[in-house]
Amino acid sequence: MSETETTDPSRRRGPLAIVAGRATNDPDRARTAPDTKTAHDSRTAPLVSFDRRELRLLFDLYGSKVAAGEWRDYAIDFSPAKAVFSVYRRASEAPLYRIEKNPELARRQGAFCVVASGGLVMRRGHDLARVVAVLQKKLELVRD
């Protein structure tokens, strides 16, 4: 155990703060972090991300596919240009599907799209629920 770890619950650490993308427990840096602004911070564009409703929809779909045994892993990537939710059959492979949110295309083709592993855009649109419907199984009638 290192000297910074404690087993005594009464000796808790101070507040956790995020400083320049890293977490710190140093109270001096935590107090000065919001006030200090570097030139690097003003140049970075805000990241595109999924909101809570979109994440709930994505994780509901992911959970049903995991329960069916089709998918086993996922990854979420955020960048200034777009947000990507990738699903994998195995973690060591390329993603089976990528669900992308690109706000620059929101007025033209729709902000959301589903891309297959080969790069084929399976569906594009303005509503995420309708776009990911292409990945949900359709029931079909089987005759003997």
N, C-alpha and C positions, 0 to 999 in steps of 0.2 A: 504494500500500500504506500502511495507517495505521501509526502508531507502535506499536500493540499487537501487530501481526502480526509474525511472525518467520519467516525462511527458514532459519535455522540450527537443525538438529535437536537440537543440544545445549542450546539455550535453550528448553526446553519450558515450557509454562504449568503452573501449580499445579493442584490437584484442582478439578474442576468440581462446584459445589454448587447445589442448588435452594433459593432463598430467596424465600418468599412468591410462589411460582409462576413465578419468573424464574430463569434460569440465571446463575451468576456465577462468575468465576474469581478473585475477590478472596479471598485466604486468610483475612483477618480476619473477613469476613462468613461464610465457610464454617465457621470454628470456632465462631462464636457462634450460628449459625442453629439447631442442634438444641436449644440451651438456652433460647432466647427463645421465648415463647409469647404471642401477643397475644390480646386478647379476641375478635377476629374469627375466629381459628383455632378457638376452642372452640365457636363458634356454628355453624360450617359442618358440614353432615351429610356423612357419607362418600358417595362416588359409587358408583353401581351400575355394575359393569363385567362384561364377559365374561371367563371364566377361559380358561386355555390350551387346554383340550379343546374348549370352545365356539368359540374363535377358529379353531382348526384345522379344525373342521367347516365353519365359515362360509367360510373362505378356500379350502378344497377345492371347495366348491360354486361359489364365485365364480370360481375358476380354470377350472373346467370350462365355465362359461357364457361366460367371456371367450374361451376356445379355440374355442367354437362360434360366436362372433361376436354373441352376444345382449346381453351386458353390456359396458360399457366403463369404468365408474367406480364408486367406492363412497365412503361416508362413515361414520364411527363417531362417535356422540355419547354422552357420559356425563353423567348428571345424578343428583341425589340420589333421584329417583323411579324412573328406568328407564334402560336402555342400549339404543341403537338402532343397528342396522347397516342402512344404506340403500344400495340398488343403483340405478344409473342406466344408461340406454342412452346418453345424452349428458350431459356435465357441466352443460350449461346448462338442462336440463329438470328437472322434478319427479321424485322417485324412482319407479322402477317398483314396487319392493317395499320394505317396511320390516320387518326382523326385530327384534322388540322383546323385551327381558327386563325384566319387571316383578315384582320379588319380592313385592310386596303381594298379587298374585293367585296366588301359588304354591300355597296350600292350597285355593283355590276352583276356579279355571278352569285353572290352570297358569301358570307364570311366562313361558312363551314364546308368541309369536304371530307370524304372518305377515300383514301388512296390504298390500293392493293399493293402487295409486295413487289410486283413488277413495275409499279409506277402508274398503273391505270387508275384514273379518277373514276370511282364507281358511282358516286353521287355527290352533287354540290347543291347548296341551297342556303336559305336565310334562317331556317329553323333547324336546330340541332336534332330534335326528336325525329323529324322526318328524314333527316340525312342518315342517321344511324339505323333507321328502320331497314336499310338494305342489308345490315349484318344480322338481323334477327331472323330466326327460322320461320318459314311459312309452313303451316300444316297442309299436307296434301293427302288426297284420298288414294288409298291403295286397295286395289281389287284383287281378289283371289282368282 
